[in-house]
Amino acid sequence: MSGLTKWVFLALSVTQFLLGMLGNGFIGLVNGSSWFKSRRISLSDFIITSLALSRIVLLWVLLVDGIIIVFFPKAHDDGVAMQVIDIFWTFTNHLSIWLATCLGILYCLKIASFSHPMFLWLKWRVSRVVTWMLLGALLLSCGSAMSLIHEFEMYYVLHGINASGNVTDYFRKQKNNYEQIHVLGTLWNVPPLVVSLASYILLILSLGRHTQQMQQNGTSSSDPSTEAHKRAIKIILSFLFLFLFHFLAFSITVSSYFIPGYKTTKMFGELITMVYPAGHSFVLILGNNKLRQTFVEMLWCESAHLKPGSKGSFSP
């Protein structure tokens, strides 16, 4: 692997890291200050804030992993550093995905309208349902990280056998088992993907029914409920798109250990993986009225402050 490839990878990683810290840090700062002032926070703001904080940690893990790959390749290959990073990466990654899924469910239950008894039961208890889902998300994230322990044990056994040079049928069988467990770990991402897709489909169906009712009544289709449907659909659709992109990159990164020249493959996968925690934060900012207004006001005040002769809010 050439030195140019390493420096390009590091430069792109730092750029995405800074963008992600800017977006997620802004979300955490705005919602955190609002929470501190009013001593109250809505469930959606709590989820968005927790999502931003989890992604900040995830971005730090990815940046540290990239730095170790570039500057300390031997430390990355000895197993210990890789395993510590894998645990933090797995936990924060799955927690971030499940928090985004819970946010989509919250939007779906609050905005969508169906007459099915089960949906009405969930809608009436939306706060309790989402709260339990958040606890479940935390437990599932811990479970996904704890599942790596057995994988690490197999790794040390294989490493010891391979170092002895005694490559037997038992070694080959254990190596195949290890590879299967390592790759199948990506299936932890399937449940939140299915749940988010279901929320998206329900919102689409609800919007279709609502639009049809508005047309039958001869009223305008640009009412607040329609706009809320469209905004929620855009947020969930952007999450699904970025999540599929992220899932593909995560699968490439996980499988890179079994591909010749795996370091280059892992670096490429990590660059794509960072797009999701960095990019989705700006989607959340644009889709949330409070965050969007604060962001626009900040940009307007900054531009007015920098403009010669202007009297912005920061000017005397």
Secondary structure, 3 states (H helix, E strand, C coil): CCHHHHHHHHHHHHHHHHHHHHHHHHHHHHHHHHHHHHCCCCHHHHHHHHHHHHHHHHHHHHHHHHHHHHHCHHHHHCCHHHHHHHHHHHHHHHHHHHHHHHHHHHHHHHHCCCCCHHHHHHHHCHHHHHHHHHHHHHHHHHHHHHCHHHHHHHHHHHHHHHHHCCCCHHHHHHHHHHHHHHHHHHHHHHHHHHHHHHHHHHHHHHHHHHHHHHHHHCCCCCCHHHHHHHHHHHHHHHHHHHHHHHHHHHHHHHHHHHCCCHHHHHHHHHHHHCHHHHHHHHHHHHHCHHHHHHHHHHHHHHHHHHCCCCCCCCCC
